[in-house]
C-alpha cells in the first residue's frame, strides 16, 4: 500500500459530472500556499495540465496569489500605471473601447498568442484601422509586461503576435514661400508672436501657449522652453515637458525679440483694462499668451485663428504640428545638420528628426544634379581633356619644323597638358597613357627640327667662308667656284655633338688660285 502523497505531487480523480479534476498544493509568488485545480474531459487531459503547472513551479514559475480576469487586471494596472495624465487617458480609452470587450472575460494566466492574434484580427476585420490595431497591441503589451514583472504570468504573449504593416501618412507641410505668405498675412493678428515661435523655432503648440515671461530673457537673448499647457480632465494645466530633451534653450532672434516686446506691451494694456477681472499671475510667471482676462490660452483656440488665416489665403491645409514639419524641412533645405535640427526641435533621437524632414521635388532635383555633375559631367571633362592633349601633341608636331617647342598656357591647361574637370594635373592613368602614346611622335618631331636647324647652320658657315674668299683677288675670267668649299665644311648628319659644341672646323683657306691643285688630293 502506497503512502500519503505530499504537497506538490498532485492528485487526479473523476467528478460526478464525468470530467476529471487534478489538484495540487503549490507555493505562490507571495510565499503562501494555494491549492490549484485543473480540469479535463479525460484523465489524460487533466493529467497533462496538472503536470504542466507542477513542472513550471519546479522551474521557478510560481502561480499568482490570485487568478485574475483580464478585465479586472487591466483596472488594477491602470490604477498603478505611472504615466503622464494624457497618456493614461489614452490608455484608459483603448482598454475601455477595445481590450475589455474582446479579452476581458479571459483568465489572465490562460491568455495565449493565438487568443490575442484572433482578437486583433477580429478588430481589423470589423473596420478598425491599422493604427488602432498597433495602438491596442501596444497598450496590452505594456499591461502584460507589468504582470510578468509581478510574476503573475510567465511571458508576454502580446509581443509574439503578428501585426499588419502600418504605413504612416506623411504629415502635410508648407514650403518656405507658403510660410512667408502666411506670416505676411498674419502680421496684424494679435497672435502673430505665437505664429513666429511656431514657424521660426518649430515649437509644439503646447510649448508655445505654455511659455512664461520668465522664460523669455530679453537681456541675454535666450528663449527657454520649460513647460506646456494641456487640458486634463476638463481643466487647463501647466505641466512639465514630456522628455528631458524637450527642455531646451533657443537663441532669441531679432524677429522673435521684437514681436514679443510688442506683445508684452499689448498684454499690459489688456491687464489694466480688465482690472480685477484679470486672472493671470501678474508677475514674471505670467503666461505670454492668454485670453482677454488672463486665463491660459488653449492650443485649440490658437489653431482656430491659424485655420481662419489659412482659409482666407487658400493655403494648403496643415495643422499647427505641420508647421513643426515645415520648419524641419526648411532647415534641411538650407543644409542645416540633422543633429542641429534635432537639438532645435527637442527630439531625443535623431531618427525622430528624420520623420520631420520632408524632401520636395526641388530638393531632389538639386541633389540629383550634384550626382549628375559628379558622375557624368566629370567623365565628359576627362574625355575632353584627353582629346585636347592629343590635339596639342599634333599641333606641336606640325609646328616643330619651323620653331622649337615652347610651353605656352592653353585654355585647357599648361603647355598642352590638362588634368581633370578642375584643369589641374591628376592621377588619371588613362590620361597618362594618352600622353605616353603621343610621346614618340613628339620626340621624332623634335629630332626633325634639330636636323633642320643643323643644316641651316652648316650652309651659313659655308656661305660666310665663301664670302671671305670671294673678297680676295682672283684671276681674270675665273668664276667663283662655290661648290669647291662644300666638301671641306660638311659635317656628318649623324654627328649630333656639333649641336652642343662650338664648330671646330679648321677651314683651309685653300689655294689662292682655284685652278691650282689641292694639297689634300
C-alpha positions in Angstrom: 0.0 0.0 0.0 1.4 3.4 -1.1 2.0 6.1 1.4 0.2 9.5 1.6 1.2 12.0 -1.2 3.0 15.1 -0.2 2.3 18.7 -1.4 3.5 19.2 -4.9 2.7 15.7 -6.2 -0.9 16.3 -7.0 -4.0 14.1 -7.2 -6.4 13.0 -10.0 -10.0 11.9 -9.6 -13.2 11.9 -11.7 -16.0 14.2 -10.8 -19.7 13.3 -10.7 -20.3 15.2 -13.9 -17.9 12.8 -15.7 -15.0 15.3 -16.0 -11.6 14.7 -14.5 -10.1 17.0 -11.9 -6.5 17.4 -10.9 -5.4 19.3 -7.7 -2.0 20.2 -6.2 -0.7 22.4 -3.4 1.9 24.9 -4.6 3.5 28.0 -3.2 2.6 31.3 -4.8 4.6 34.4 -5.6 4.0 36.0 -2.2 5.2 32.9 -0.3 1.8 31.4 0.6 0.5 28.0 -0.4 -2.5 27.5 -2.6 -4.5 24.5 -3.8 -4.6 24.7 -7.6 -7.2 22.8 -9.7 -7.2 21.8 -13.3 -10.0 20.1 -15.3 -10.2 17.9 -18.4 -12.7 15.8 -20.3 -10.4 12.8 -20.0 -7.9 11.6 -17.4 -5.1 12.2 -19.9 -6.1 15.8 -20.5 -6.3 16.6 -16.8 -3.0 14.8 -16.0 -1.3 16.8 -18.8 -2.5 20.1 -17.3 -1.6 19.1 -13.8 1.9 18.0 -14.9 2.5 21.3 -16.7 1.8 23.6 -13.7 3.9 21.3 -11.4 6.8 21.5 -13.9 6.5 25.3 -14.1 6.6 25.5 -10.3 9.8 23.4 -10.2 11.3 25.8 -12.8 10.6 28.8 -10.5 7.4 30.0 -12.4 5.1 30.1 -9.4 1.4 30.6 -9.6 0.0 34.0 -8.8 -1.7 34.8 -5.5 -4.9 35.4 -7.3 -6.3 34.2 -10.7 -7.2 37.4 -12.4 -9.6 38.0 -15.2 -8.1 40.2 -17.9 -10.7 42.9 -17.4 -10.2 43.2 -13.6 -6.4 43.1 -14.0 -6.4 46.0 -16.5 -8.3 48.1 -14.0 -5.7 47.2 -11.4 -2.9 48.0 -13.8 -4.3 51.4 -14.8 -4.5 52.5 -11.2 -0.8 51.8 -10.7 0.5 52.9 -14.1 2.9 55.8 -13.7 2.2 57.7 -16.8 1.6 61.3 -17.8 -2.1 62.3 -17.5 -2.8 62.4 -21.2 -1.0 59.1 -21.8 -3.1 57.5 -19.1 -6.2 58.9 -20.6 -5.4 57.4 -24.0 -4.7 54.0 -22.4 -8.0 54.1 -20.5 -9.8 54.8 -23.8 -8.1 51.8 -25.5 -8.8 49.5 -22.6 -12.5 50.6 -22.4 -13.2 50.6 -26.1 -11.2 47.6 -27.4 -9.4 45.3 -25.0 -12.1 44.7 -22.4 -14.9 43.9 -24.8 -12.7 41.4 -26.6 -10.5 39.8 -23.9 -11.9 41.0 -20.6 -13.6 37.6 -19.8 -10.4 35.5 -20.3 -8.3 34.4 -17.3 -5.0 36.3 -17.3 -2.8 33.2 -16.9 -4.6 31.3 -19.7 -4.1 34.0 -22.3 -2.3 32.6 -25.4 -0.7 34.0 -28.5 -3.5 32.5 -30.6 -6.2 34.2 -28.5 -4.6 37.6 -28.8 -3.9 37.1 -32.5 -7.6 36.2 -33.2 -8.7 39.2 -31.1 -6.6 41.7 -33.2 -7.6 40.1 -36.4 -11.3 40.5 -35.5 -10.7 44.2 -34.8 -9.2 44.7 -38.2 -12.0 42.7 -39.9 -14.6 44.9 -38.1 -13.2 48.0 -39.7 -10.7 49.2 -37.2 -7.7 51.0 -38.7 -4.2 49.5 -38.8 -3.1 52.4 -36.5 -5.7 51.3 -34.0 -4.5 47.7 -34.1 -1.0 48.8 -33.4 -2.1 51.1 -30.5 -4.2 48.3 -29.0 -1.4 45.8 -29.1 1.0 48.4 -27.6 -1.3 49.1 -24.6 -2.0 45.3 -24.0 1.7 44.6 -24.2 2.5 47.2 -21.6 -0.1 45.8 -19.2 1.2 42.2 -19.7 4.8 43.3 -19.2 3.8 44.7 -15.8 2.1 41.4 -15.0 5.1 39.4 -16.0 7.3 41.5 -13.7 4.9 40.8 -10.9 5.2 37.1 -11.6 1.5 36.8 -12.5 2.3 35.3 -15.9 5.4 33.6 -17.3 5.6 35.5 -20.6 4.1 38.4 -22.6 2.1 36.8 -25.3 1.2 40.2 -26.9 4.8 40.6 -28.1 4.5 37.4 -30.2 1.6 38.3 -32.4 1.9 39.4 -36.0 0.6 42.8 -36.9 -0.4 44.2 -40.3 2.1 46.6 -41.8 1.4 50.2 -40.8 2.2 52.9 -43.4 2.2 56.2 -41.6 0.8 59.1 -43.6 3.3 61.8 -44.4 2.4 64.9 -42.5 1.3 67.9 -44.6 3.8 70.8 -44.5 4.4 74.1 -46.2 7.2 75.3 -48.5 9.2 78.3 -47.3 7.3 80.5 -49.8 3.9 79.4 -48.4 5.1 80.1 -44.8 6.2 83.6 -45.8 2.8 84.2 -47.4 1.1 83.2 -44.2 3.3 85.3 -41.9 2.8 88.4 -44.1 -1.0 87.9 -43.8 -0.9 87.3 -40.0 1.3 90.3 -39.2 -1.6 92.3 -37.8 -3.1 89.4 -35.9 -2.8 89.6 -32.0 -1.4 86.0 -32.1 1.3 86.9 -34.6 4.1 86.3 -32.0 2.8 82.8 -31.4 2.9 82.1 -35.1 6.5 83.4 -35.2 7.5 80.9 -32.5 5.7 78.1 -34.3 7.4 78.8 -37.7 10.8 80.1 -36.6 11.6 77.6 -33.9 9.2 74.7 -34.8 7.8 74.7 -31.2 4.9 72.4 -30.3 1.6 74.2 -29.8 1.5 73.3 -26.1 5.0 74.7 -25.6 4.0 78.0 -27.2 1.0 78.5 -25.0 2.9 77.3 -22.0 5.7 79.9 -22.4 6.0 82.4 -19.5 7.6 85.8 -19.4 10.3 84.4 -17.1 11.3 82.0 -19.9 12.0 85.0 -22.2 15.4 86.5 -21.4 15.5 89.8 -23.4 18.8 90.8 -21.8 20.8 87.7 -22.8 18.8 86.8 -25.9 17.6 83.4 -24.8 14.2 81.7 -25.1 13.8 78.9 -22.6 11.4 76.0 -23.3 10.4 74.6 -19.8 6.7 73.7 -19.7 3.5 73.3 -21.7 -0.3 73.8 -21.3 -2.6 70.8 -21.7 -6.3 70.1 -20.9 -6.5 67.3 -18.4 -9.9 66.1 -17.1 -11.5 69.2 -18.5 -9.1 71.7 -16.9 -6.2 73.6 -18.5 -3.0 72.8 -16.6 0.6 73.9 -16.8 2.6 70.7 -16.9 6.2 69.7 -17.4 7.6 68.7 -20.7 7.4 65.1 -21.8 11.2 64.3 -22.0 14.4 65.9 -20.8 15.5 66.6 -24.4 12.4 68.8 -24.8 13.8 71.2 -22.1 16.0 73.4 -24.3 17.2 76.9 -24.8 16.8 78.7 -28.1 18.5 81.9 -29.2 16.1 84.8 -29.1 16.4 86.1 -32.7 15.6 89.7 -33.6 12.2 88.8 -35.2 11.0 87.0 -32.2 12.5 89.6 -29.8 10.7 92.5 -31.4 7.4 90.6 -31.8 7.4 89.5 -28.1 8.3 93.0 -26.9 5.3 94.5 -28.7 3.1 91.7 -27.4 4.1 92.4 -23.8 3.1 96.0 -24.2 -0.3 95.0 -25.6 -0.8 92.5 -22.8 -0.1 95.2 -20.2 -2.8 97.4 -21.7 -5.2 94.4 -21.6 -4.4 93.7 -18.0 -5.0 97.3 -17.0 -8.3 97.3 -18.9 -9.5 94.1 -17.2 -8.7 95.3 -13.8 -9.9 93.0 -11.1 -11.2 90.5 -13.7 -7.7 89.7 -14.7 -7.0 86.1 -13.7 -3.3 85.9 -14.6 -0.4 85.7 -12.3 0.5 89.4 -12.8 4.3 88.8 -12.4 7.1 87.1 -14.3 5.3 83.8 -14.1 2.6 85.3 -16.2 1.9 83.3 -19.4 2.9 85.1 -22.6 -0.3 84.1 -24.4 -3.5 84.4 -22.5 -7.2 85.3 -23.0 -8.5 88.8 -22.6 -9.0 88.0 -18.9 -5.5 86.5 -18.3 -6.6 82.8 -18.4 -4.3 80.3 -20.2 -4.8 80.2 -23.9 -5.8 76.7 -25.2 -4.0 75.4 -28.2 -7.3 74.7 -29.9 -8.1 78.5 -29.8 -4.6 79.1 -31.4 -5.4 76.5 -34.1 -8.8 78.1 -34.9 -7.1 81.5 -35.5 -4.5 79.8 -37.6 -7.0 78.0 -39.8 -9.0 81.2 -40.4 -6.0 82.8 -41.9 -5.1 79.7 -44.0 -8.6 79.5 -45.4 -8.6 83.2 -46.3 -5.3 82.7 -48.2 -6.4 79.4 -49.7 -3.1 77.8 -48.5 -2.7 74.0 -48.3 -4.4 72.6 -45.2 -1.8 71.9 -42.4 -2.1 71.7 -38.7 -0.1 73.6 -36.1 2.1 70.5 -35.7 2.5 70.6 -39.5 4.4 73.9 -39.0 6.9 71.9 -37.0 7.4 69.6 -40.0 7.7 72.7 -42.2 10.4 74.1 -40.0 12.4 70.9 -40.1 12.1 70.7 -43.9 13.2 74.3 -44.3 16.3 73.7 -42.2 17.1 70.6 -44.2 16.8 72.5 -47.5 19.3 75.1 -46.1 21.8 72.3 -45.4 21.5 72.5 -41.6 23.0 69.4 -40.0 20.4 66.8 -38.7 22.0 67.0 -35.2 21.4 70.7 -35.0 17.8 70.2 -36.2 17.3 67.6 -33.5 18.5 70.0 -30.8 16.3 72.8 -32.1 13.2 70.7 -32.2 14.0 69.0 -28.9 14.0 65.4 -30.2 15.5 62.7 -28.0 16.5 60.6 -31.1 17.8 61.9 -34.4 15.7 59.2 -36.1 12.6 61.0 -34.9 14.0 64.1 -36.6 14.2 62.2 -39.9 10.4 61.8 -39.8 10.0 65.6 -39.8 12.5 66.2 -42.6 10.5 66.0 -45.9 12.2 66.2 -49.3 10.4 68.1 -52.0 10.9 67.9 -55.8 13.2 70.9 -55.9 15.5 69.3 -53.3 15.5 66.0 -55.2 16.4 67.9 -58.4 19.2 69.8 -56.7 20.6 66.5 -55.2 20.4 64.6 -58.4 22.0 67.5 -60.3 25.0 67.2 -58.0 25.2 63.5 -58.7 24.9 64.2 -62.5 27.8 66.7 -62.3 29.9 64.3 -60.3 29.4 61.2 -62.4 28.6 62.4 -66.0 30.0 65.9 -66.3 33.3 64.9 -64.8 33.5 62.0 -67.3 32.9 64.3 -70.2 35.6 66.7 -69.0 38.0 63.8 -68.7 37.3 62.8 -72.3 37.6 66.4 -73.5 41.0 66.6 -71.6 42.3 63.6 -73.4 41.2 64.9 -76.8 42.8 68.3 -76.1 46.0 66.5 -75.1 46.1 64.7 -78.5 45.3 67.9 -80.4 48.1 69.7 -78.6 50.6 66.9 -79.5 49.5 67.1 -83.2 49.8 70.8 -83.3 53.3 70.7 -81.7 54.4 68.2 -84.3 53.3 70.3 -87.2 54.8 73.5 -85.8 58.2 71.9 -84.8 59.5 72.1 -88.4 59.9 75.8 -88.1 60.3 76.6 -84.4 61.3 74.9 -81.3 58.5 73.8 -79.0 57.7 76.2 -76.1 55.5 75.8 -73.1 52.6 78.2 -73.6 49.5 78.2 -71.4 46.4 77.0 -73.2 42.7 77.3 -72.2 42.7 73.6 -71.3 45.8 73.6 -69.2 49.5 74.5 -69.1 51.7 73.7 -72.0 49.1 71.5 -73.6 48.8 69.2 -70.6 45.5 69.1 -68.9 44.1 67.2 -66.0 40.5 66.6 -64.8 37.5 68.8 -64.8 39.3 71.3 -62.4 42.1 71.8 -65.0 44.8 70.5 -62.7 47.2 67.6 -63.0 45.5 64.5 -61.9 46.4 60.9 -61.3 44.2 59.7 -64.1 46.1 56.7 -65.5 44.2 56.9 -68.7 45.4 60.5 -69.2 49.0 59.3 -68.6 48.5 56.7 -71.3 47.2 59.2 -73.7 50.3 61.4 -73.1 52.6 58.3 -73.4 51.0 57.4 -76.7 52.0 60.7 -78.3 55.5 60.9 -76.7 57.3 59.1 -79.6 55.7 61.3 -82.2 56.7 64.5 -80.4 60.3 63.2 -80.0 60.5 62.5 -83.7 59.3 66.0 -84.5 61.9 67.4 -82.2 64.7 65.4 -83.9 63.4 66.6 -87.3 63.6 70.2 -86.1 67.1 69.7 -84.8 68.3 68.4 -88.1 66.7 71.2 -90.0 68.5 73.8 -87.8 71.8 71.9 -88.2 71.6 72.0 -91.9 70.8 75.8 -91.8 73.8 76.4 -89.6 76.1 74.4 -91.9 75.0 76.3 -95.0 75.6 79.5 -93.1 79.1 78.6 -92.3 79.9 77.7 -95.9 78.3 80.9 -97.1 80.4 83.1 -94.8 83.6 81.3 -95.7 82.9 81.7 -99.4 82.2 85.3 -99.0 85.5 85.9 -97.3 87.4 84.0 -100.0 85.5 85.8 -102.7 86.8 89.1 -101.4 90.4 88.1 -102.4 91.8 88.9 -105.9 91.0 86.2 -108.4 92.3 85.5 -111.9 90.5 87.2 -114.7 87.7 85.4 -116.3 87.7 82.9 -113.4 84.2 82.5 -112.0 83.9 81.7 -108.2 83.7 78.0 -107.5 81.2 77.9 -104.7 80.8 74.1 -104.6 84.5 73.7 -104.1 84.2 74.5 -100.4 81.3 72.3 -99.6 83.2 69.0 -99.0 85.7 70.7 -96.7 82.9 72.0 -94.4 80.4 69.2 -94.5 79.7 67.6 -91.0 78.2 64.1 -91.0 74.5 64.2 -90.3 74.7 61.6 -87.6 77.2 63.7 -85.6 74.9 65.4 -83.1 77.8 66.6 -80.8 78.2 69.6 -83.2 75.0 71.0 -81.7 76.3 71.4 -78.3 80.0 72.4 -79.0 81.3 75.3 -81.0 82.2 74.5 -84.5 85.8 73.3 -84.7 86.2 73.5 -88.4 89.8 74.1 -89.3 88.7 75.6 -92.6 91.6 75.6 -95.0 92.0 78.7 -96.9 92.6 76.6 -99.9 94.7 77.6 -102.9 94.6 81.2 -103.7 94.1 80.2 -107.3 91.2 77.8 -107.6 92.8 76.4 -110.7 95.8 75.1 -108.7 95.6 71.5 -107.5 94.6 71.0 -103.9 97.2 69.7 -101.5 94.5 67.4 -99.9 94.2 65.5 -103.0 
